[in-house]
Structures are given as structure tokens and as C-alpha cells.
Amino acid sequence: KLTYTSSPFKFTGFADVSHLQFQSYSHRFKYRPDLQNQLKQDNTRFKFGMTHALSAATFYTLNLSRVEQKANVFVPGVPSASISVPNLDSEQQFVIGGFDLQNRSSSIMYAVNADYSYQYGPHNLFKLGLEGKLYTLTYDGVRPLSRANDLVVERASTNFSQKPIEFAAYGQDKIELDFLVANIGVRLDALNVKTRSLKDIRDLNSGLVVTKQKIQIRKLTYSSH
């Protein structure tokens, strides 16, 4: 994390990169770990922030961020598009053939947050803010359909790509007294998942419809003594 101040501005930057690869122990694959999948994860986070003081009582902040998460579940040496079912020995205890699930998934989020704050007298801090998030979600690989003996016995290949959007607007007043600190405000949240779902979740033949955008208004009230 880096911070640079040049009055009346303050800048901050943050970066985090991580990589992880491992294979969990499974008793079913005790004698054939080469048929069991492994997990590879790559995560990156970047954030930039700016604060600009307009006066002794007024300032605004702007924050931009990007978060990416990638996961690759794979069996070494096996093509990612292959679909197979693990085979058990005659006593139904250990895997002796076939191989485990494989899939790739990723999540990328871009976020922006801006707020304006005004200190009104010694007791009230007013704040107005906007937030926005854009996601890119992808999945490509094999998913389980049914299980038996703790193993997937039916599977299918699937893939999807979606770009849901979140938006929020809020306003609040932070009240500070000698005996009480309270926050009072209102927040509007909107979500558009940009995907399709069953018209009737109880009927698989009801057909697909575009999911409606969801809007929620919340009151924000909390205090401390």
C-alpha cells in the first residue's frame, strides 16, 4: 500500500497478487491420486483512492478498484473437455479408473465509489455517495448431476458467461454528541443480474424469462454511547 499527500489532495494505491495450487486428500483416491483433481487459484486486487479537501469543512473521495479471481480444477494430463466417471474396485471402496471433475471459473469485478462530505457545525457530518459494480462471471467445465458412495456418478459439460451490475446511492447524517454518536440515513440498492431463470421454479417446462431488476430502499440507523 502506498500513500502520497500533496495538500489539498491525498492519494492511496494498493495491490495484492496471490497464487495457490494444491490437491486435497481423498480416501477414495488413496491408491490413484493421479486421477484426482487439483485446484489452482490466481487472485489479484488493485485499488486507487483520492481524497480532495475543498475547505476545512468539505471534502470528497473517489475510489476505483479491480478484483479478479481465477480457479482451475484439473486432473494433470487429462484434456479439460473430457467427461468420465470414477470407477470403484469390487468392494466399492477405492477409485481404480476414470477421473475426477474438471472446470474453469473466473470472476472479475470493477467498482467505483464516490462520496461528498460536509461538516455542519460541531455535531453533524452529512454525506452523499454513489457506488457502482460491474461483474464478469464465467464458468466452463464439468458439473455433477448425481452422486453415489460420495462420488459423482453422472456429470455434464456446461459453460456460461454473465455480466451482472450493482448500483447504490445513499445519504446519511452522522450526529456526534458528548453522550451519543448516531448515524441516520437512507440507501437505495439496485441489482440487474442480466440472466434468465425459470418462469415457474416449480415447473421445469415453464420456459425461461429474463430476470427482473431488483431495487431495494433501506433506512440506515445505528448509534453508540
N, C-alpha and C positions, 0 to 999 in steps of 0.2 A: 504494500500500500504506500502510495506517495501523496504528499500534501504540499501545495505551494500557495503562499499567501502574498498578494500584492494589492494592498488597500485601494479600492473597497471590494476586491474580489478574493475569493478563496476557491482553489481548485483541488480536487482529490481524484486519484486514479487507483484502481485495484485490479489485479489479475491473479487467477488461480488456475493451474493446469494439473490434472492428475491422470494416471494410467494404472489400471489394475487388471490382472489376469490370474485366474485360479480355477481349480476343479474341486468341487465338494466331494466328500466321501459318501458313497452309496453302497450299502451292503449287497444290494442286488448285483452290482458291477464289480464285486470283490475280485473275481478272477479274470475279468475282462475290462479293466479301466480304460483300455483303448477304444471301447465302444461307447463310453460315457461322454457327455458333452462337457465343455469348458466354457467359462464366461470371461469375455474381455470387455472392459469398460474404459471409456475415454470421456473425461469431463473437462469443460473449460468454462470459466466465468470471467467476464470483463465488465467493469463499471467505471463510469466517469461522472463526476459531480461538480457542480458550480454553485456558489453562493455569492450573491451580489447585494451589498448593503446600499440601499438608496438614500437612507438617512439613519439617524440614531434610533428611529422607531420603526423603520420599514425595511424589509429585505425580501428577496425571493430566491428560490433554489430550483435547480434543474438537474435531474439525474437520468442518465442513459445507461442501459445495461444489456448485455447479451449473455445468455446461458445456453450451453449445448451439452447434451448427454447422449452418448452413443453406447449401445450394447450389442455385442455379437456373441450369440450362443452357438457353438460349433463343435463338431467332432473332427479332430485332426485327420486330414487325408480323405475326408468324405465330402463329395460335392454338396453345396448348400441346398441345391434343389431336390436332393434325393429324399424320398419318403420311405421309411421302413419301420417295422415294429420289432422291438426286442424279443428274442426267443429265449425261453427258460429251459433249464435242464429237466430231466424226467421227474424230479421231485419238486419242481416248481419253486426253486429257491434262488438260483443264480442265473444271470444272463449268460448265454453261450453264443448268441448270434444276433443279427440285426444291429441297430444302433439307436442312440438317444435323439431327442428333439433338437432341431436347429432353427434359428431365426435371427434376424437383424432388426433392430429398432433404433429410432433416433428421435430426439426432442430438441427443438431449437426455439428459444423464447427471446423476443426483442421487447424491451419495456422502456417506457418513458414516464417520468413523474415530474410534475411542476407544481409548486405552491407559492402563494403570496401571503406574507405575514405582516401584521400591523399591530404594534403595541399601543393600545389606547389607555393612557393613564397608567398608574402603578398596578392595577389589578386585572386588566383584560388584554389578552392576546388573541386577535382574530386571525383566522387562517382560511384561505380558499385554495382548493387544489384540484388537479386533474391527473388521472392515471390511464395509461393505455398499455395493453399487452397483445402481442401477435405471436401465435404459436405455429410451428410447422411440425406435425407429428407423422411419422412413417413407421410402417411395420411390414416386413417381408419375410416369410418363412413358414414353418410348420406349426400348427396349433393342435392341441389334444381334443379329441371328440369324446372318448370314453376311457375309463381306467379299470384295471383288474389286477389284483395282487400288487398294488402300489405301483403299477406300471401302466403307461399309456398303451392301449391295445388298438385304438383307432385314432387316426390323425388325418389332417387335411392341409393342403397348402393354401395360404391366403396372403393377401397384401392390401394395404390401404395407405392413403395419404390425406390428411386433413389439415386445415388451417383455421382453427377457432380464434376468435377475437374477444378480448375483455376490455371494458371501459368503465371508468368510475369518476364521479365528481363529488366533492364533499366541501362542507363548510363547518367551522367549529369556533367556539369561543372558550378559551382556557381562562378560568377565573381563579385568581390566587389571592387568598385572604390569609390573615395570621393563623386562623384555625381551620382552614379548609382550602383544598385545591380541587377544582371541578372542571370537567370538560363537557360541554353541551354542544351538540351539532346534529347534522343530518348528512346522509351519504346515499348516493344513487349508484347502483351497480347494474351493468348490462352485459349479457353474455350471448354471443352468437357462435354456436358450435360448428356451423356450416357442415352438417352431415345429415344423413337420412336415418329414420327409425321406423319401426312397425306402426302402422296406423292404430292397431289394437294389439297391445303386448300379449294379450291372452290368445290371439289367433295368428299363427304363423303364416296364414294365407291371406291376411288382410291387406298386404301390399305395403310399400314404403312411401313415406311422406317426408318432406323437408322439416327438420326440427325447428320449432318456433324459437325466436329470440326471447330470452328471459330478462326481465327488468325487475329490480328489487330496490325498495327505498327503506332505509334503516335509520332509526334515531340513535344517536351516539351520546350516551350519558354515563359518566363514571366519575368517582370522586375519591379522595383520600384525606384523612385527618392528620 
